[in-house]
Each structure stands twice: as structure tokens, then as C-alpha cells.
Amino acid sequence: MGKGKANSSASSEDKTREAKRRGLSSQTNKTENMAEAETIKTAVAWCFGYGSLVESYHNKAKYVEVNINYRRVWNAWNTKARATFLGLEKTIEKHAVNGVIYPIYSQKEIEELDLREQGYSRLAIPHEDVKVLNEGLNETMLNMKLDASMLLFTYVPNCDGNAPEAWFPILQSYVDLCANGFLRFRKDGQPRDASDPVRRFLDTTHKWSKYMLNDRVLARRPWVSEKNQFVIDDYLDDEDDVNDIPAALYPTDFSVRFFREIQEGLMTCGTDRKRYVSDNSICH
């Protein structure tokens, strides 16, 4: 009797193990099938990002340089953040702008992008004006090809010419975000020359301003929250760069230096919540 029960128990355990094995195998197959489906998805368009989108989409994008009749400048006010972000400015001659292109898989996704990029208009980019410098950081992107039939576009501000000022400064945290994105495409041991993605980004960005605010988390001890702080600051301090980039001032120092301008903006805007964070036509 005792031996029969033991055999029955062992058989039951074997069945349990087999069921678990099949379950794990099924889950593995499901994961592999999902990964394969993701790999073979076909893009209908590609969007060019030249600022913070480089970091946001680095793992599903190709690093490129485009030559278009625009240049990257600090000209896009964001009234919610009350800061100046990067945009493109129309020019007569073509300029090189580095960044990333990432795939769009449906017309609906394009429409959602248009909605998200309110204040910007879509600009088509000819394929012949795009040079792919890095096909991607993973197998999925390496296997995706930029076909000539696919729409290629970016976004430009509807209202350009909004230069940085005390009320709309350039934020160090935003510069960090952009620089981190370009750092991901930098090869180990790569010289810090015109081919360096970060150096290229800083040198081909125009209209740097004295209105730079150091809004880093723990700005006086930035290494606590920004792991690449020393690397980024070294780039910004580089004496061989094209642009003389001013220092981003600590909030207290920024307020002291630009006190009159900030005071004028605050007196004009007041502290009504909607006017304070949203309407630059009133507050400027």
C-alpha cells in the first residue's frame, strides 16, 4: 500500500512538472512570436527628431543628419514650462542638423503626433537630404530599412523668433536630456570632433543665450541625479567648440542677475494661475 501511494505521488509530481514545462514553453513561444511580429512591422513614415526626441526614441530610431533649409535654434517658447526649447528656423541656404528618425506605423499615429505637437507644423523632408549615420542600437532597428516610398517629416514651430529671455530661459535639464540622447550614439573612443554626435549637436545649434537657468535636481550636487553630468559639462566647457555657450546660472543667481526683467514679467502677468503658466500673449 505504502509503495503504491509513493508511486502515485511521484507520477502526480511528474505530471505537474510536465504541465509547468509546457506552460513555460508556451509562454516562451508567445514572447518570441510577439518579438517577431514587432520586428516585421512595416513603417508607413519616419519622423525626424532633433532635440529631446533623440533621447525619447533612441532605442527605436536611426541616427541621421539632414540637410534642409532650416537650422536648429533656441526659438520655441513653452508657456507651461515657461522656458525656451529647440525649434527649426527657416533659412535661405541648407544647414546640417543631426538627430534621429523613428518609424510611424499608421496614419492614426501621424494624426496623434500632429495633435501632440500643437504649435508646430509638419514639414516633409526629401529622402535625398537624409544621411543615415547609425542604422540603430538594436536588431529591430538594424533590420528596418528607410524606403524611398515612405513619408519622412519633422515639425517646425508655427511662431519662430521667440528668443530666450529671463521669462523664458533655456533650461539646463533640457540641455541634459538632449545631450544624453546624442551620447547614446557616440562610439567608444570616438574623437571629440565634428563626427561626435554630442559635439555636432552643440555646434549646429544656434542662438545660445545668456538666459540659461540651471534647474537640475539638486543643482549644486547634480551628480546625485544626473549620471552624465561631468561628461555633459565637459562638452559645454570645451574651448574648441563653435559656440561660446554661457554658464547656466543657479536659480538664486539667475534671479539676482535678471531681477528687473523677471520683476517686469511678474508684475505684468500677476499670479492668476491661468495667466501665470499658460498665456504668453498676456505675460510677455
VEXDREN-2710 file (C-alpha; in Angstrom, 1 decimal):
% VEXDREN-2710
k/r/px/py/pz
1/MET/0.0/0.0/0.0
2/GLY/2.6/2.5/1.1
3/LYS/4.7/1.8/-2.0
4/GLY/1.7/2.2/-4.3
5/LYS/0.9/5.6/-2.8
6/ALA/4.5/6.7/-3.2
7/ASN/4.4/5.7/-6.9
8/SER/1.2/7.5/-7.4
9/SER/2.6/10.6/-5.7
10/ALA/5.7/10.6/-7.9
11/SER/3.6/10.2/-11.0
12/SER/1.5/13.2/-9.9
13/GLU/4.6/15.3/-9.4
14/ASP/5.9/14.3/-12.8
15/LYS/2.7/15.4/-14.4
16/THR/2.8/18.7/-12.5
17/ARG/6.4/19.4/-13.7
18/GLU/5.4/18.5/-17.3
19/ALA/2.5/20.9/-17.1
20/LYS/4.7/23.7/-15.8
21/ARG/7.3/22.9/-18.5
22/ARG/4.6/23.1/-21.2
23/GLY/3.3/26.3/-19.8
24/LEU/6.7/27.9/-19.7
25/SER/7.3/26.7/-23.3
26/SER/4.0/28.2/-24.4
27/GLN/4.9/31.5/-22.7
28/THR/8.3/31.5/-24.4
29/ASN/6.8/30.8/-27.8
30/LYS/4.3/33.6/-27.2
31/THR/7.0/36.1/-26.3
32/GLU/9.1/35.1/-29.3
33/ASN/6.1/35.4/-31.6
34/MET/5.4/38.9/-30.2
35/ALA/9.0/39.9/-30.7
36/GLU/8.9/38.5/-34.3
37/ALA/5.7/40.4/-35.0
38/GLU/7.3/43.6/-33.7
39/THR/10.3/43.0/-35.9
40/ILE/8.4/42.6/-39.1
41/LYS/6.1/45.6/-38.7
42/THR/6.2/47.9/-41.6
43/ALA/6.6/51.6/-41.3
44/VAL/4.5/54.0/-43.3
45/ALA/6.5/57.1/-42.4
46/TRP/9.5/58.3/-40.4
47/CYS/9.6/61.3/-38.1
48/PHE/12.8/63.3/-37.6
49/GLY/13.5/64.4/-34.0
50/TYR/16.4/66.9/-33.4
51/GLY/16.0/67.7/-29.7
52/SER/14.6/65.8/-26.7
53/LEU/13.1/63.2/-29.0
54/VAL/16.6/61.8/-29.6
55/GLU/16.6/60.6/-26.0
56/SER/13.0/59.6/-26.0
57/TYR/13.3/57.4/-29.1
58/HIS/17.0/56.4/-29.1
59/ASN/16.1/52.6/-28.7
60/LYS/13.8/52.6/-31.7
61/ALA/15.4/55.0/-34.1
62/LYS/18.2/55.6/-36.6
63/TYR/20.8/58.3/-36.0
64/VAL/20.9/60.7/-39.1
65/GLU/21.9/64.1/-40.4
66/VAL/19.6/66.0/-42.6
67/ASN/20.5/69.0/-44.9
68/ILE/17.5/71.3/-45.1
69/ASN/16.6/74.9/-45.5
70/TYR/16.3/75.2/-41.7
71/ARG/18.7/75.4/-38.8
72/ARG/18.2/74.3/-35.2
73/VAL/17.8/77.2/-32.9
74/TRP/16.5/78.2/-29.5
75/ASN/13.2/79.7/-30.6
76/ALA/10.3/77.7/-29.2
77/TRP/8.6/79.1/-26.1
78/ASN/6.8/76.6/-23.9
79/THR/4.3/78.6/-21.8
80/LYS/3.5/75.7/-19.5
81/ALA/7.2/75.2/-18.6
82/ARG/7.9/78.9/-19.1
83/ALA/11.1/78.1/-21.0
84/THR/12.6/78.2/-24.5
85/PHE/13.0/74.9/-26.2
86/LEU/14.6/73.9/-29.6
87/GLY/12.9/74.5/-32.9
88/LEU/13.8/75.0/-36.5
89/GLU/14.3/78.3/-38.2
90/LYS/13.8/78.9/-42.0
91/THR/17.0/79.8/-43.9
92/ILE/17.9/80.5/-47.5
93/GLU/20.8/78.1/-47.6
94/LYS/20.8/74.5/-46.4
95/HIS/22.1/73.5/-42.9
96/ALA/23.1/70.2/-41.5
97/VAL/21.0/69.1/-38.5
98/ASN/21.7/65.9/-36.7
99/GLY/19.1/63.8/-34.9
100/VAL/17.1/60.6/-35.2
101/ILE/14.4/59.3/-37.4
102/TYR/11.9/56.9/-35.8
103/PRO/9.2/54.8/-37.6
104/ILE/5.5/55.6/-37.7
105/TYR/3.2/52.6/-38.4
106/SER/-0.2/54.1/-39.2
107/GLN/-2.0/57.3/-40.3
108/LYS/-3.6/57.4/-36.9
109/GLU/-0.3/57.6/-35.3
110/ILE/0.6/60.5/-37.5
111/GLU/-2.6/62.3/-36.6
112/GLU/-1.8/61.7/-32.9
113/LEU/1.6/63.2/-33.4
114/ASP/0.0/66.3/-35.1
115/LEU/-2.2/66.6/-32.0
116/ARG/0.7/66.2/-29.6
117/GLU/2.9/68.8/-31.5
118/GLN/0.4/71.6/-31.2
119/GLY/2.1/74.9/-32.0
120/TYR/4.2/73.1/-34.6
121/SER/3.5/72.3/-38.3
122/ARG/4.6/69.2/-40.2
123/LEU/7.4/69.6/-42.7
124/ALA/8.2/67.0/-45.3
125/ILE/11.9/66.2/-45.8
126/PRO/13.2/64.8/-49.2
127/HIS/14.9/61.4/-48.8
128/GLU/17.9/62.7/-50.7
129/ASP/18.6/65.2/-47.9
130/VAL/18.9/62.5/-45.3
131/LYS/22.2/60.7/-44.5
132/VAL/21.9/57.7/-42.1
133/LEU/25.0/57.7/-39.8
134/ASN/23.9/54.8/-37.5
135/GLU/21.3/52.3/-38.5
136/GLY/20.2/51.7/-34.9
137/LEU/21.1/50.4/-31.5
138/ASN/19.3/47.0/-31.7
139/GLU/18.5/44.3/-34.1
140/THR/14.9/45.5/-34.7
141/MET/16.2/48.9/-36.0
142/LEU/19.1/47.4/-37.9
143/ASN/16.6/45.2/-39.8
144/MET/14.3/48.1/-40.7
145/LYS/15.0/50.0/-43.9
146/LEU/14.2/53.5/-44.9
147/ASP/12.3/53.0/-48.1
148/ALA/12.0/55.9/-50.6
149/SER/8.3/55.5/-50.8
150/MET/7.9/56.3/-47.0
151/LEU/6.9/59.7/-45.9
152/LEU/9.7/61.5/-44.0
153/PHE/8.9/64.6/-42.0
154/THR/9.6/66.7/-38.9
155/TYR/7.9/69.6/-37.0
156/VAL/8.7/73.3/-37.1
157/PRO/7.3/75.9/-34.7
158/ASN/4.4/78.0/-36.0
159/CYS/5.7/81.1/-34.2
160/ASP/9.5/81.2/-34.6
161/GLY/11.7/84.1/-33.5
162/ASN/10.8/83.7/-29.8
163/ALA/14.3/84.1/-28.5
164/PRO/15.2/83.1/-24.9
165/GLU/14.7/85.8/-22.2
166/ALA/14.5/85.9/-18.4
167/TRP/10.9/85.0/-18.5
168/PHE/11.6/82.1/-21.0
169/PRO/15.1/80.8/-20.3
170/ILE/17.0/77.8/-21.7
171/LEU/16.8/75.0/-19.1
172/GLN/19.9/73.0/-18.2
173/SER/17.7/69.9/-17.6
174/TYR/16.5/70.2/-21.2
175/VAL/20.1/70.5/-22.5
176/ASP/21.0/67.4/-20.4
177/LEU/18.1/65.5/-21.9
178/CYS/19.1/66.3/-25.5
179/ALA/22.8/65.6/-24.8
180/ASN/22.1/62.3/-23.2
181/GLY/20.2/61.2/-26.3
182/PHE/23.2/62.1/-28.6
183/LEU/25.6/60.4/-26.2
184/ARG/23.9/57.1/-26.8
185/PHE/25.1/57.2/-30.5
186/ARG/28.7/58.1/-29.6
187/LYS/31.1/55.2/-30.3
188/ASP/33.6/54.2/-27.6
189/GLY/36.9/56.0/-28.2
190/GLN/35.4/58.3/-30.8
191/PRO/37.3/61.6/-31.1
192/ARG/35.5/64.7/-30.0
193/ASP/35.4/66.3/-33.4
194/ALA/32.7/67.2/-35.9
195/SER/31.7/63.5/-36.2
196/ASP/31.0/63.3/-32.5
197/PRO/27.1/63.3/-32.1
198/VAL/27.2/65.5/-29.0
199/ARG/29.8/67.9/-30.4
200/ARG/27.8/68.0/-33.6
201/PHE/24.6/68.8/-31.7
202/LEU/26.1/71.6/-29.7
203/ASP/27.9/73.1/-32.7
204/THR/24.9/73.1/-35.1
205/THR/22.5/74.6/-32.6
206/HIS/22.2/78.3/-32.9
207/LYS/21.1/81.3/-30.8
208/TRP/22.5/80.2/-27.5
209/SER/21.7/82.8/-24.9
210/LYS/22.8/84.3/-21.6
211/TYR/19.4/83.4/-20.3
212/MET/20.4/79.9/-19.2
213/LEU/18.9/78.5/-15.9
214/ASN/20.4/75.6/-14.0
215/ASP/17.3/73.8/-13.0
216/ARG/18.9/70.5/-12.4
217/VAL/17.6/68.4/-9.5
218/LEU/20.0/69.4/-6.6
219/ALA/21.7/71.9/-8.9
220/ARG/24.7/72.3/-6.7
221/ARG/25.2/68.5/-6.5
222/PRO/23.9/67.4/-9.9
223/TRP/25.9/64.1/-9.9
224/VAL/23.3/62.7/-7.5
225/SER/20.6/62.6/-10.1
226/GLU/22.4/63.2/-13.5
227/LYS/24.9/60.4/-14.1
228/ASN/26.4/62.0/-17.1
229/GLN/26.7/65.5/-15.5
230/PHE/30.5/65.6/-15.7
231/VAL/30.6/64.4/-19.3
232/ILE/27.9/66.9/-20.4
233/ASP/29.5/69.8/-18.6
234/ASP/32.9/68.9/-20.1
235/TYR/31.3/69.3/-23.6
236/LEU/29.7/72.6/-22.7
237/ASP/33.1/73.9/-21.3
238/ASP/35.0/72.8/-24.4
239/GLU/37.1/75.7/-25.7
240/ASP/37.2/74.2/-29.2
241/ASP/33.5/74.3/-29.7
242/VAL/31.9/76.5/-32.4
243/ASN/29.5/78.3/-30.0
244/ASP/30.5/80.1/-26.8
245/ILE/27.9/78.6/-24.5
246/PRO/27.2/80.7/-21.4
247/ALA/27.0/79.1/-18.0
248/ALA/23.6/78.1/-16.7
249/LEU/23.1/80.1/-13.5
250/TYR/21.8/78.7/-10.2
251/PRO/18.2/79.8/-9.6
252/THR/19.2/82.4/-7.0
253/ASP/22.0/83.8/-9.2
254/PHE/19.7/83.9/-12.2
255/SER/17.0/85.8/-10.2
256/VAL/19.6/88.4/-9.0
257/ARG/21.2/89.0/-12.4
258/PHE/17.9/89.3/-14.2
259/PHE/15.8/90.7/-11.4
260/ARG/14.4/93.7/-13.2
261/GLU/13.3/91.6/-16.2
262/ILE/11.7/89.0/-14.0
263/GLN/10.0/91.6/-11.9
264/GLU/8.6/93.2/-15.0
265/GLY/7.2/89.9/-16.3
266/LEU/5.7/89.0/-12.9
267/MET/4.1/92.4/-12.5
268/THR/2.6/92.2/-16.0
269/CYS/1.5/88.6/-15.6
270/GLY/0.4/88.6/-12.0
271/THR/-0.3/85.4/-10.1
272/ASP/-3.6/84.3/-11.7
273/ARG/-2.9/80.6/-12.4
274/LYS/-4.1/80.5/-16.0
275/ARG/-2.2/83.6/-17.0
276/TYR/0.9/82.7/-15.0
277/VAL/1.5/79.3/-16.7
278/SER/-0.4/79.4/-19.9
279/ASP/-0.8/82.7/-21.8
280/ASN/2.4/84.3/-23.1
281/SER/0.4/86.9/-25.1
282/ILE/-0.6/88.4/-21.8
283/CYS/2.5/87.7/-19.7
284/HIS/5.1/88.8/-22.3
END
